[in-house]
């Protein structure tokens, strides 16, 4: 633990204030405030003088106190289901990079795919008066988020554009992506195609992928009744569990479309362990195009989504809203790409 600094007589010196910085730099308190907020049109020499005085005095701006008058902080909150894999971590990085360039800090919360925890995070986050919120919502019913725009807190939902946004959204169509993958498997000659998702999530994005898959099954007259929700974690071990569950039931499948790459890669491991040739005896496809998807054996056929760009564009949209600029669309579609590899 660090020691508290004391003066020569052993007393703790007072915490320096903005007024102290102003006196040291021989400028007004307003000038100090503008320099430390990063405001434009401040003389460069004056700015350097203020920063030097603040550093010498050890002055740290009280952002929260400043927000009491401005009604918001220079903080944007992001709420995501998890950062345990690169899916949402890349989006958070894109957000952080773009906001950081503009002097805005990012506050992060993870909902663990739990709607109640998500609502709690939203309530707690709003108490910190963020400038805006970027969210990967869990459920279709987003009542807590829907209240925020009317309170002056812009909300950018990311990773899905199929559902109507409460304010604005950036992402791609999970419905169309799953439809495109199922159509691809059909075009490769597969007819008994299972769609597998974890029963532990139940989020909007996976639900829309399920709808896309079901639409393709009906349109191309594929074998029905092969949509499964299985209890497994979103990890490679989950893919092992799911593949064992499917094989034990002897369903006569010729392809399996997993809603997540990490799980699909675990399924590939289980197929290799059982000496099931992929794709000759069973095709496997995933979703997300994780780094491991291109290097596993066989390389995984999947859906690539612009994870980093989703975060970056969400930050751009949010900053534009904060600057009072109108955005052309409340729904930004960044698209997806079908990546055809060896596994299907």
C-alpha positions, 0 to 999 in steps of 0.5 A: 500500500502506498504512503500518504504524502505529508509536508515537512511538518508531517501534515497531509497537504490539501488537495489541489483545486482548479483555482490553484492550477489557475493561479499557478498558470496565471490564467482564469479558472474557466481557461483551466477547465477548457484546457483540461476538458480538451476544448478546441480553440485554446492557445497552444502555449496557454494549454501547455502552461496549464497542463504543466501547472496541473502536473506540478501540483498533482491536480486530478480533475473531478469528472463526476463533480463536473457532470453534476452541472453538465448532466453527463460524464465523458464516459460511454458505457458498454454492456456485453454478454461476455468478453470470454471470447474474441466475439465481443472483445473485438467489438469492445476494442473497436469502441475503445479505440474510436472513443479514446481518439476523442477523449472519451473513456469506456466503462464496461459491464458484462451481463453473462446472458442474464436479463436480470443482471443486464437490467441491474447493470443498466440501472447502475450505469445510468446512475453514473450519468454516462454520455451514452450506452452501447449495448449487446442486449440479451432479450427482445424485451428491452424495457430498461434500455427503451427508457433511456433516450427520453432521458437524454441518454443515447443508446446504440444497440450492436450485433443485430439489426433484425429487431427494432432498435430502441434508439439506433443499432449497428450490426448485421442480420443474424436472420440472413446470415443463418439463412445464407449458411443453411442455403450453402449447406443445401447447395453442397448436397446436405439434406439432414441439417441440424441447427444447434444452440445452447439453452444457456443463452437464449439471446436475441441474436441466436433467436434470429439465427434460429429463424433464419435456419428454419426459414431455409429448411422450409424453403428448401424442403430440408428434413424438419425437426432438427433444431436443438437447444442443448445444455452446454457452455459456450466453450470448446468443451460445449462442442464436445458435449453437444456432439456426443448428445447428437451422436448418441441419438443416431439422428442420421445427420449429414451436417450440423450448423452450430450457432458459435464457432468455439462450440463448432471447433469442440465438435470437430475435436469430438469427431476426430476422437471418434474417427468421424471424417469431416466433411465426408461423413458429417459436415460442420459449420459455425458462426463468428469466424474466430481466429481458431476457425481458419487453423483448426483441422479441418478448417471451419466453414463459418460466417464472418462478421465485422466484430471490430468495425461494429464497435468502431462504427457504434462509437462514431454514431454515438459521438455524432449524436453527442455532437448534435449531428443527425445520422442518416439512419437509425439502423446501420447494416455492416453485412456478413460474409460466408467463409467456405472452408474444408469442414462443409 
